[in-house]
Amino acid sequence: MTPQLLGQKPTRHGFGEGLVTLGERHSNVVVLGGDITGSVLTSMFKDKFPDRFFSIGIAEQNATTIATGLALSGKIPFFASYGAFCALRNADQLRISVAYNEANVKIGGGHAGISVGPDGATHQVLEEIAFLRTLPHMTLIVPADFEEARKATIAMGEMVGPAYIRFGRSPVPMFNTADSPFELGKAIQLTDGSDVALIACGSMVWECIRAAEELAKKGIKARVINVHTIKPFDVATVTAAARECGAIVTAEEHQVHAGLGGAVAEVTAKNAPVPIEFVGVKDSFGGSGEPEELMEYFGLTWKEVYASALVAMDRRDKGSSGTRAVRDVPQYTA
């Protein structure tokens, strides 16, 4: 059954509520803040457990190394900031201090994607999935809605090892419930279909659900897959989709290069080569605007997923020697 819209809420709220649950369950969970606790909602934990919250200031690299020390001392530290800073500004600290040491550090990357809106390109991180999925030992999670973000935060706190969760500021459609399945490393098939597979993460999962509904009106059965965990990657589910559908569209609120689409391409190239179309930001920085306007401008809506599905199926049906169809999708530039 197609998932139903249950309202809208930011994924950052799921992160904040998940932290509170972890704090209630585990006395060794601590949280580090970087002067933006209200933005990334670590304020929820701070209000409930003030003695386990530490303000580090606007110093992401320092906060990450402090978190590493806390982890190696037996604590379960969470540090959250804007993803542009806590993922990329302190790339060296994540690589050596956290990942190399396999430290039990948890990073929350807020304001992800372009849907941050008016904050503009400097705060709209679109590259961190590509970087983080290359780090050894790193678990990387991109939840699709509020409830999934809440469950993912709890799960990453209760696993052992480095982990990063990506979440956004603006409200996004909710379709998961407390009873919806969630398991780290296990993608979720949301709709049945064997004509084309729509594989997405984050806010683009709902856009794929909408695209599948529109494709169904043309008699096309699309399989929608929510890849909430980019690493470890669910090779089996993606490989099965490639073999059973024969055409794939990937969709992510991220650069079109080296993110979820890159992971899917790597898996299918080895296990089941099929035509793939990629929906994402096309080698561009973001810009200022309202979230909905930016998603339209950069081509991150169900319309691009829909059009890309038709192209992918056309390529499959023509065969590898056929001429690739011209993609009837606007090529946006910032």
N, C-alpha and C positions, 0 to 999 in steps of 0.2 A: 504494500500500500504506500502511495506517495506520502511523504512527510507533510504535515500540516503546519501552517503558520500559527504560532502561539503568542505572538507579540514581538516586541523588540527590546533589546537591552544590550549594553556594551559588554564585550568579553572581559574587560578589565574588572567589572563587578564580580564576575565569576572567579577571577584570580583573588580578589580581596576576600570574598567569602570562603574560598578554599583555604586561604592562609589561616583564618580564624578557626576553621575546623581542625586544621593540623595543630594549631596551638593548643586546642582543647585536648587533643589526643596524645600529644607528645610534648613533654616538658622541656626537651632539648631543642625544640624549634625556636630559632631566633630570626629576627628580620633586621636588615640594614636599610636605611633610607638615604636618599640623596637630595633632600630639600624639595622633592616633588611628591611627597607621600599622598597628597590629595589627588593628584593626577593619576597615579598608578594604583591608588587605593590600598597601599600598605598601611594607610591611616586606620583601616578597620582593625588590623592586628595591633597597631600602636595603642588604640583606644582600649582594647581588651587586655593587652599584656604589655603595659608600658615598661615594665622592668626587663622585658626581653626584646626591646626595640632600641636600636642604636642609630643616631643620626650622624652620618659621615660627612655630610655636606656635598657640594657639587664636585665630586672627586671619584669618578667611576673606577679608575685604575686602582686607587687606594682601597676603595670599598671591596673590590674583587679580591685583592690580596689579603685583606683582613678576613673576608669570608673564608678564604682558603685556610688561614690559620685556625679559625673557629672550627671548620670542618675536620681538620686534622687533630683537633682537640676533643672531638666527640660530639660537637654540636651539629645541628642541621640548619645551616644558614641560608636564608633567602636574601638576595639583593635585587631590587627592582628599580629601573629607571627607564628613560626613553630608549628604545632599541637602537636608535642611531648612535647612542653613546655607550650603552652597556654591552653592545655586541661588537661594534666596530672601533670605537675610540680605544677600548681596552682589549683589542684583539690579541696582543702579546700576552697579557695576563690570563686571558681565557685559554690560550694555547699552552703556555708553560705552567703557570701556577695551578690552574684548575685541571685541564685535560691531561697534561703530562703526569701530574701527580695522582690522577684519578680521584681527586678530592670530591667529597660529597657536597658540592656547592650547587645551589639552585639559583638561576638567573631568570628574572621576569623582564621581558622586553616589551614595553608599552609603546603606544603611539605608532604601531606598525602599519605599513602600507600608506597609501595616499588618502585614505578616508579620515586621516587626522584632520584634514580640511584646511582652515585658515593658517595653521602653524607654518605651512610652506615646506619647500623642498628640503631644507636643512634638517627638519625634524621627521620627515617622511622616509623612514628606512625601507629600502626596497632591495637590499643586497645581502642581508644577514643570513637568509636561508642558505644561499650559495656558500657562504663562508663556514657557517656552523656545521653543516652536514659533512664537511671534510675533516673536522676535528676528531681524532681517535677518542673513543670512550664517551662521546657526547650524545646524549639523548635530546632530540629536538621535536617539540610539540607545537602544532598550529591548530588550536581548537576552532570549531566552526561557529559556536554560539555560546551564550552565557552558561548554560548548564554543562556543556562539554568543557568549558574553561574551568569551571568549579571542580569537576571530577578530575581533570588533568592535573590541576594544581595539587590536589590531594595525592594523586598517584605518583607524581614526581617527587613529592616530599617523602613518600613511604618507600620509594625505590632507593637503592644505593648507587651513587655515582653522579658525575656531572650531568646537569640537565638544564635546558633552556625552554621557556614557554613564550610564545609570541601572542600578543593580544592588542586590541585596538581601543580607541577612545570613544568612537561614535557608536550609537545603537545599531545593532544588526539583527536581522530576523532570527527568532528562536523557533526551533523545531524539535530539539531534544527535550526529553523529560527525565525525571529522576529514575525512571525505569529503563531508559535507553541504555544499550550496552556500551561499555567503554573499557578498552584494554590497551595499554601502551604497546605500540608496535603492531597492532591489528587494525587494518582498515575496515571500514563498515560499508557494506553494500546497502544503499538506501532504496533503490528501485531495481526491478528486474528488467532485462533487455539483452538482446543479442545482436542488434543492428549497429550500435556504436556505444563505446564506453566513455562517459564523461567523468574524468578523474580530477578531483579538486581538493583544496585545503582552505581553511579559514573562511572568510566572508564569501568566497566564490563557490562554496558548496551550495548555498541557497540559490545562487544564480544558475547553477547547473540543474538544480531541481526544477526551476522555472523553465529552463530551456528544454528539459525532458518533457514537460507538460505540453509545450508548444510543438515539439517534434511528434508527440503522440497524435496530435491533430492531423498530421500527414501520414499517420500509420507507421511511424518509425518508433521502435521500442529502444529507448536509451537506458543503459545501465549507469546509474550514478553511484560513484564511490567516493566516500569521504576518507581521505588519507590524513587523519589528524596527527599522525606520528610520521615525520619525515625520516627520522633515524631513531631506532632501527626501522628499516623500510620493510613493508609487507610485500615481499617479492611474489609470494604465492598468489595473492589476490590479484595483483596487477598482471601477472603472467596469464592467469586464467582469463581475465578480461580481454587481453590481447588475442588469445587463441580462440575464444568463443565469440568475440565481436568483430575482430578483424580490422577495426579502426578505432582510434582513440583521440579524444580532445583533452588536454590538460588545462587547468585554469587556476590562477593564483594571483593574489594581490602583491606582486613581487616582480622583479625584473624577469623577463621571459627567458633569460639565460641562466642556466646552472641551478635553478631552484627545484621545485617539484617536477616541472617538465623535464629537467635534466635527469632527475632520478628515474622517472618513468622511461625515458629514452634509453638510459643505460641498461635497465632491466630487460626491456623488450628487444633491444639490439642483440642481446645475448641469448634470450630464451624464446622469443616469438616476435620477429620483426614484422611490424605492421605500420601503415600510414599513421602519422601523428600530427595533429595541429596544436599549436601552443597559444593560449590566451594569457597575456600578461602585459606588463609595461615594457614597451619596445625600446630598450637601450636609451632611456631618458630619465632625467630627474623629475620629481613631482612639481607641484606648484600650489599656489594659494587658491582657495575656493571652497565652496560648500561641498561636503562629502559626496552627495549625489551628483553634483555637477562634475566633480573630478572623476568619479567612476565612469560616467558617460564619456567624458572627454578623452580619457585614456583607454577606452574600449574594454572596460571590465564589467560588462553586464551580460545578462542572459542572451541578448541579441548576438553578441560576438560568439558566444558558445554555440548558439543555434547555427549560425552561418558556418562556423568552423566544422561542426558535425557533418553538414552537407558536403563540405569539401573533402573531409577525411574519408567519408563513404564513397564519394566519387573517385577518389584516388584508388581506394581498394578495389572498386568495381572495374576500373580500367586496367588494373594490373600494373606491375612494376614497369612495364614497357610503354604504358600509356602516357599521354600528355597530361601534365598536371593542370587541373582546372584553375582558372584565375579566381583568386579569393575576392569575393564581393564584400569586403569589410574595410571600412575607412582605416587608413594608416595614420594614426594620430602622432603628433609631435608636440612636445611641450613648448 
